[in-house]
Amino acid sequence: MLQISILGASGRMGRNLIEAVVVDPQTQLHSALVRANSSFINVDAGELAGIARQDLLCQSPAQIMLQDCAVMIDFTLPESLASNLEWAMTHQVPMVIGTTGLNPEQLACLAAAAKHIPIVFAANYSVGVNLLIKLSQQAASIMGDTADIEIIETHHRHKIDAPSGTALALGEGIAQTLQRNLADDAVYGRQGQTGERPQQQIGFATVRGGDVVGDHTVLFAELGERIELTHKASSRMTFAKGAVRAAKWVVNQPAGLYSMMDVLSLNDL
């Protein structure tokens, strides 16, 4: 079975990833990794995830040997990315990365590491969300030159970055389809006397509240009609299962930077 190590095991996604790896008949939990000063050190990974005991204790990276690890899944914070990539490159272990809110320097670090190991990097590992990105690109190719495009996202109160990585991925996909630069066309919220909306804008609206796992809507508004493409996630297990699917795929790839679109072969449609 495929041995998977989970970085950031004590987080909300980390716990779901533990469960997703355990329930998949093709994968096995190699290690559940937490910060060196974490209170979850030496806690059973299964108990942490709210499932049956796994007889595998949470440990810090310094306590783990990676010889038998086939792939690492990383949903930690941006500031941990560089050291995690260095560790993976040292041991030649492929990675699946779901950390969002990366700055240009961190993205460059990711691209450099992908020259040495295969990496899947996605803002969202839901199969449905990646299909939404593809459908949004197809809609943009037909309506994007005349429709007003708005992206609306809603997440739980604890999310620390905005817009969401998924919303930005939707915007990037649409901008690429229209051969535009998202940095030039994006508008992140509006207030006051904004003037008439330029058609080429791609607007983003962010909502934060409660325990919403993640809702995304892409609106194409024409005069007289509109199309709304919406994805609603009700469980983080959706993302965790997608990440495990990516882990099973990436171990058979050469060094390079891949997306969930590659994993699902959506780029071929």
C-alpha positions in Angstrom: 0.0 0.0 0.0 1.0 3.6 -0.6 2.7 5.1 2.5 1.5 8.7 3.0 2.9 11.2 5.5 0.6 14.1 6.6 2.1 17.5 7.5 -0.1 19.6 9.7 -1.9 16.6 11.1 -3.5 18.5 14.0 -5.3 21.1 11.8 -8.8 20.8 10.6 -7.7 19.5 7.2 -5.0 17.4 8.7 -7.5 15.4 10.7 -9.6 14.8 7.7 -6.6 13.7 5.7 -5.7 11.1 8.4 -9.2 9.6 8.1 -9.1 9.8 4.2 -5.8 7.9 4.2 -7.0 5.3 6.7 -10.3 4.5 4.9 -8.7 4.3 1.4 -7.9 0.6 0.7 -4.8 1.6 -1.4 -3.1 3.9 1.2 -1.6 3.6 4.6 -0.6 6.3 7.1 3.1 6.5 7.3 3.3 9.4 9.8 1.2 12.2 11.2 3.4 15.3 11.7 2.9 18.3 13.9 5.0 21.2 15.2 7.8 20.3 17.6 6.2 22.2 20.4 2.7 20.9 19.7 0.5 19.6 22.5 -0.5 16.7 20.1 3.0 15.1 20.2 2.6 11.4 21.1 -1.2 11.6 20.7 -2.5 8.6 18.6 -3.3 9.8 15.1 -6.6 7.9 15.0 -7.8 9.5 18.2 -6.7 12.9 16.9 -8.9 12.3 13.8 -11.8 11.0 15.8 -11.6 7.5 14.4 -10.3 4.2 15.7 -6.8 4.1 17.2 -4.0 3.6 14.6 -1.2 2.7 17.0 0.7 5.5 15.3 1.6 8.6 17.4 1.8 12.1 16.1 5.4 13.3 15.9 7.5 16.2 14.8 9.4 16.0 11.5 12.7 15.8 13.4 11.5 12.5 14.9 10.6 10.8 11.6 12.6 8.9 9.0 11.2 9.1 5.5 12.8 6.1 3.9 9.5 4.2 3.4 7.4 7.2 2.8 6.0 7.4 -0.8 4.4 10.8 -0.7 3.8 13.7 1.7 0.6 15.8 1.9 1.1 19.3 3.2 -1.7 21.6 4.4 0.4 23.7 6.7 0.9 27.4 6.8 2.8 29.4 4.1 5.8 30.1 6.4 6.4 26.3 6.7 6.5 25.7 3.0 10.2 26.3 2.3 11.4 23.9 5.0 8.9 21.3 4.0 10.0 21.5 0.4 13.7 21.2 1.4 12.9 18.2 3.5 11.0 16.5 0.6 13.8 17.3 -1.9 16.4 15.9 0.4 14.6 12.6 0.6 13.2 12.7 -2.9 9.6 12.3 -1.7 6.8 13.7 -4.0 4.4 16.2 -2.5 0.8 17.2 -2.6 0.4 20.8 -1.4 -2.8 22.5 -0.4 -1.4 25.5 1.4 -3.0 28.8 0.2 -2.1 32.4 0.6 1.4 32.0 -0.8 3.4 35.1 -1.7 5.5 35.5 -4.9 8.7 34.3 -3.1 7.0 31.2 -1.8 5.5 30.4 -5.2 9.0 30.8 -6.8 10.3 28.4 -4.1 7.6 25.9 -5.1 8.4 26.1 -8.8 12.2 25.6 -8.0 11.5 22.5 -5.9 9.3 21.1 -8.7 12.4 20.8 -10.9 13.6 18.1 -8.5 10.5 16.3 -7.3 6.9 15.9 -8.6 4.5 18.2 -6.8 0.8 18.6 -7.1 -0.2 22.1 -6.0 -3.9 23.2 -6.0 -6.0 25.8 -4.2 -8.7 23.2 -3.9 -8.7 19.4 -4.1 -12.4 18.9 -4.6 -13.3 17.2 -7.8 -16.4 19.4 -8.1 -14.4 22.6 -7.6 -12.0 21.7 -10.3 -14.9 20.9 -12.6 -16.3 24.3 -11.7 -13.0 25.9 -12.8 -13.2 24.1 -16.2 -16.9 25.0 -16.7 -16.1 28.6 -15.9 -13.4 28.7 -18.5 -15.7 27.2 -21.0 -18.4 29.8 -20.2 -15.8 32.6 -20.4 -14.7 31.5 -23.8 -18.3 32.0 -25.0 -19.5 34.9 -22.9 -16.4 36.6 -21.5 -16.1 39.3 -24.1 -19.5 40.8 -23.3 -20.6 39.5 -19.9 -19.8 41.0 -16.5 -17.9 38.4 -14.4 -18.1 38.3 -10.7 -16.8 35.6 -8.2 -18.4 35.3 -4.8 -17.0 33.1 -2.1 -18.1 32.2 1.4 -16.0 30.5 4.1 -16.0 29.9 7.9 -15.0 32.6 10.3 -11.6 31.1 11.0 -10.2 31.4 7.4 -7.3 33.8 7.5 -6.8 34.6 3.8 -9.1 36.4 1.4 -10.2 36.0 -1.3 -9.9 32.2 -1.0 -7.3 30.4 -3.0 -10.1 28.7 -4.9 -11.7 32.1 -5.9 -8.3 33.3 -7.1 -7.9 30.0 -9.1 -11.3 30.6 -10.7 -10.3 34.1 -11.6 -6.9 33.0 -13.0 -8.6 30.3 -15.1 -11.0 32.8 -16.6 -8.4 35.5 -17.2 -6.1 32.9 -19.0 -9.1 31.9 -21.2 -9.7 35.5 -22.1 -5.9 36.2 -22.5 -6.0 38.8 -19.8 -3.9 39.6 -16.8 -5.9 39.0 -13.6 -3.7 41.5 -11.8 -4.9 44.2 -14.2 -8.6 43.3 -14.2 -9.4 42.1 -10.7 -11.4 44.2 -8.3 -11.5 43.0 -4.7 -14.6 44.5 -3.2 -16.2 47.9 -3.9 -17.1 50.9 -1.7 -18.2 54.4 -2.3 -18.6 56.2 -5.6 -17.0 53.5 -7.8 -18.4 54.7 -11.1 -19.8 52.6 -13.8 -18.5 49.0 -13.9 -15.9 48.5 -16.8 -16.8 45.3 -18.7 -13.4 43.8 -18.5 -13.4 43.8 -14.7 -13.3 40.4 -12.8 -14.9 41.2 -9.5 -14.4 39.3 -6.2 -16.7 39.3 -3.2 -15.7 37.7 0.1 -18.1 36.5 2.9 -16.9 35.1 6.2 -19.0 33.6 8.9 -20.0 30.6 11.0 -18.8 27.2 10.0 -19.3 27.3 6.2 -16.8 24.8 4.6 -16.7 26.6 1.3 -19.1 28.0 -1.3 -18.1 29.5 -4.6 -20.2 31.1 -7.3 -19.1 32.4 -10.7 -21.6 34.9 -12.2 -21.7 35.7 -15.9 -24.2 38.6 -16.2 -25.3 39.7 -19.6 -28.0 42.3 -20.4 -31.2 40.3 -20.1 -29.8 37.0 -18.8 -27.2 35.6 -16.5 -25.5 32.3 -15.8 -24.4 31.3 -12.2 -22.1 28.4 -11.7 -22.0 27.3 -8.1 -20.2 24.7 -6.0 -21.0 24.1 -2.3 -18.9 22.0 0.0 -20.5 20.5 3.0 -17.6 18.5 4.4 -13.8 18.8 4.4 -13.6 15.1 3.5 -14.3 16.2 0.0 -11.0 18.0 -0.1 -9.1 15.3 1.8 -10.3 12.5 -0.5 -9.2 14.6 -3.5 -5.8 15.1 -2.0 -5.4 11.4 -1.4 -6.4 10.9 -5.1 -3.7 13.3 -6.1 -1.1 11.5 -3.9 -1.8 8.2 -5.6 -1.4 9.9 -9.0 1.7 12.0 -8.3 3.9 9.1 -7.3 3.9 7.9 -10.9 4.9 11.3 -12.4 8.3 12.8 -13.2 9.6 15.9 -11.5 7.3 18.8 -12.3 4.6 21.1 -11.0 1.1 19.8 -11.5 -2.4 20.8 -10.7 -5.6 19.0 -9.8 -6.6 19.6 -13.4 -3.8 17.3 -14.4 -4.8 14.7 -11.9 -8.4 14.6 -13.2 -7.3 15.0 -16.9 -9.5 18.0 -17.2 -6.9 19.8 -19.3 -7.7 17.3 -22.0 -11.3 18.2 -22.3 
